């Protein structure tokens, strides 16, 4: 059966994910070594140790995301995160930077290493490099591949593949988040912060709501239109062809209907996005996919509850899994 990998931004969310049926939970330290570095989220060293003990006591695994790119002047912070995660008993480290992968391979040769989606490894040659050079055991594939392309990769590599099945989408390939850093000076890839709240502003007018990020107007919403959180990749732009979302629509990925195809493609693990989301989201989405996977495995039928209330803009997409533009 494909492994169900679920997010946790807090110890409470970690416990909720495991109680709801997660096979493994991914989380990070409360600093810039992980790509969801928001106030009030993530784990202290003591919290991670306790979370790992809780998970192991219930037969679940903990994957620690150390998936931002170290600055040359602060490499020790990332290396310390690796050492502390290994010491706490992490089942795997999710890493993007090749220098940090080299550190893991040399300092902790028995530690299971996963290639982060931030590395954007999207072909057999790139994946082979991580496997042969650093002993990577799994690669998290970027959200730019169709199911048939994933199947081709799985056939040509010895590395396990993990793919996203629910939550936020990113532009083109992960690890290339230049838009947010241009507007705010904070990089998702370096500081782990995408569209920080400190740079977000809303203005109410008679014509509706205007959202801004770092002083840039991102979107304008009619009076009765739901106003989404302003990120540049989901901004609405005016062009000669009219107004619209050029990079990415403000909707969520939901690949529930593709689970059978992903299994046939050789996928080892399914990942839910959302470390910044609350416990209600975690519990509901995890239970949804737990039921869906159990149903797929035993061939029975189950009443799968809609995830629409937990999607961005109350809408979902299959994203690149079905590349309709080809």
N, C-alpha and C positions, 0 to 999 in steps of 0.2 A: 504494500500500500504506500502511496505517496505520503511523505511526512508533511504535517501541517505546522508551519512556522508562523508564530503570532507576535505582535508587537507589545511592548510594555514600556511606558514612560515613567511609571512609578511602581513602587513595591505592591501597592494595592492592585494596579492593573496586571502585574505579573501573576498575582494569586488568582485574579479573575480569569485570566487567559488559561491557566492550567486547569482550574475547576471547570471551565467550559469545554475542555477537550483538546487543548493544544499539545502537540507532541514535543514542541520546543518553543522557547520564547527568546526573542532577541531584544537586547537593551544596551545601554551605554552609560558611561560615567558622566557625572554632572560637570563637564568641562568641554572645551572645544575639540576634544579628541573624537567626538562622534557628531554625525551630521544632523542631529536634532537637538542642538544646544540652546534650549529655550529656558527662561526662568521658571522655576518650579518643577522642572522635569528632570528625569534621569536619576542615577544612583550614586550614593556615596560608597566608599569601599566597604563599610560595614553592611550597608543595605544590600550590596551585591552578594556578599558572602552569605547573608541570611537568605536571600532570594534563591541562590544556588542550592542551599541546603533544603529549602522548601520544595524546590522543583525535583531534586533527586529523591526526596522522600516519597514523591508521587510518580516516579518513573518518567519524568520529563527532563529535557535538557535545556541548558542556558547557553546561548550564543552571544558573545559580547562584541558589539560593533565599535571598532576603533578605526573608523572609515573616513576620516578627513585626512588631508595632506599636510604633514608637518612643515612648519616654517624652519628654515635653516638655523635660526637663532634659538629655536625651542624644541629641538628634536627630543630632548630628555623627557619632556612632558608626555610624549607619545610612547616612548620606550617604557616609562614608568607605568603607563596604563596597561601595556602588554604584560609587564612583570606582575602587576597587581591582579589582573584578570586571571592569569595562569595560576598564581598563588591561591586565589579564591576558589579555584576548581572549575573554571569555565570549560564547557565541553568543546567549544570552538571559538576562534577569533575570526571576525569578519573584517578584513583589511583591504585597503585600496592602494596604498602607496608601496611601490616596489622596494624602497629603502627600508620601510618598516617590515615588509614581508621577509626581507633578508635578515633583519634583526630577529624576527620570530624563528626563522629556520635555523639560525646559528645558535641563538641563546636557548631556545626551547624546541629542540628537534622533534620531540614526541607530541607537541601540541598540534591538534587538528586545526588546519588553516582553511578558511573559506575566502574566495576572492569576492570582494564587495561589488555591488552593482555600480558603485562610483568608479570602478576601474574601467567600465565600459568594454569588457571583453566579450566580443560578439562574433567571433569566428574561431574555428578549430586551431589555427596557428597561434593566435593570441592566448588561448586557453592552454595550449601545449607548453607555451613559455612559462606560465605560472606553475604548471604541474612539474615540469622537468627542472625548473630552476629553484623553486621554493617548496616543492612537495605539496602543493595545494590539493585538497581533497574534493572541493566543491566550488563551483562558480555560480554566482547570482547573475543571471542574464539580464541585460538592459531591456527596457520596455520598447524595443524597436523591431522585434522579430516576430514573424508569423509562426504559426504552429508547425508548418512544414519546414521552415528554416531551423526551428528548435530541434526537430527530429533529425535533420541532417547533422547538426552539431553533435547531438547525443550519439549518433552512429560513429562519428569520427574522433571522439575523444574518450579517454578512460575516466575523465573527471565527472563527478555527479553534477547535475544541473538543477538549479532552483529558479523558479519564475514567480513573478507577482500575479496574484489573481484578484486582488481587491484593493481599492484605495486610490491615492493620488497618482497622477501621471507626471512625467517630466519631459522636457523638450528634447527630442532627437536621441541623445545619449547622455546618460548620467555622467557626472564628473566634469561637466562643461557649463557650470552655472555662472555665466558671466553677467547676465542681465541684472540679477539682484545686486551683485557686488558693484556694478556700475552706478546703480541708483542710490545705494545706501553705504557703500564702503565696507559692507560685511559680506563675506563670501560663504556660501553654503559648503564649499569644498575645503575652505581653510579654517573658518571659525565655526562652521556647523550651523549657520543662521541664515535661513531664507526669509526675506521680507520681515525683518524684525519689527515687533510691535512698536518699538520706540520711534520708528520711521513711518508709521502708518497714520493717516489722517482722513477723516470723513467730513464733508461739508454738506449740510442740508440746505436746499434752495427750493423755491416754488416749483422748479422743474424736476426736482427729485434729489438724488444723492450722488455726490461726486466722491470717488475714492482716490487717494493719492499715496504714493510711496516715495519717500525721499524727495518730496517736492514735485514729483512727476505725476501728472494726471494719468491714472490707470484705467478708469472706467467711469461711465455716467449711467445711472439707473433711473428709470421712470418712477413716479411716486409709488406705484403698486408692485414694482419689480424688486425681487430679493437682491440685496447688495452683498456680493461675495467679498471675501478677503482679498485685498489687492496684492497680487503677484504679477510681475511684468510678463511672465510667460503666458499668463491667462488674461492679459489686458485686451481691451477692445480697441481696435485701431481703425482710423479713417483712411481709406485708400481710394484710388480712382474707381475701384469696383464697388465701393460702398463701405459701410461700417461692418466690422465683424472680428472674429477671433482668428488671428493669423497663425499663431504658434500652437495654441492649445485651448480647447474649449474648457470652461469651468465645470467639468463633470468628473465622475469617478469611474475607474476601471472596475468592471465586474465580469469575471470570466467563469461564472458558475456553469454556464451552458457548455463550456469547453473542457471540463474536467476529464471526460473520457478521451478526448483527442490529445490532451496533454499527457495522460497516462500512456497512451499508445505511442506518443513521441519519445518516451523514455525519460520523462521528467522525474526526478527523485523527490523534489520537495516543492511545496506551494507556499508562497509568502503573502501575508496580509500586511499592507502598509498602514501606519497610523500610530506611531509612538506618541504623538502629541494629542491623541484623542482620549476621551474619558472612558470610564469603566463600562458605561452602558453600551458604547460602541464596541469595545473589546469583547464583552460578553456576548452580545447579539451576533456580531459578525463571526466570531469563532464558533459559536454553536451552530450557526448556519452552515459553515463549511465542514464542521465535524459531521453533521447529519448528511450533507451531500456526499462526502467521501465514504462514509459508512454505507450509504445506499449504493454508491457506485461499486463498492467492493463486494457486497453480498447480492447484488442484482435485484434488490427489492425496490419498491416505490415508497417515497416519503413526501409528505407535504412540506416543501421547502418554503419558508417564509421569505417574503420580499425584503430586500435590503434597501429599498428606495429611501426610507427615512434617514439612512446613514450615508447617503451619497451626497456629493457636492452638487448643489443646485437641483437636488431631487431628480437627478438624471445620471445615466451610466452609459458606458461605451465598452466595446471590445478592443478598442485601441488598435495597436499594430498587429494583434493576433490575426485580424483579418484585414489585410491591406487593400482596401477597396480602391485606392488610387492607382493600383498597378493594372 
